[in-house]
Amino acid sequence: MRETLTGDLTVREVPATWRRLAAELPDEIDLAGIERIDSSALALLLECRANANATGRRIEFQNPPDTLRTIARLTQIDELLGWDTTADSEGKSD
């Protein structure tokens, strides 16, 4: 199952988004439609990953906004989320 998140994903929206996702955790979450984020978005994604792992499942986070990738890289959790930032930085060197 695939879930597409849109709009804001900040401390205000995360609790309701978590309740919705936890009810039926998807295999893929598309983040392309996210407009505003803060660090609570990372906490949400990590919780989704932990719950998937606890049940022996995999979850993928696709199309993260650049801001979210940057926060994940700076907090060194990009690899936990399955994002290869080495490839990203190599592709944007020019």
Order of alpha helices (4+ residues) and beta strands (2+ residues): beta-alpha-beta-alpha-beta-alpha-alpha
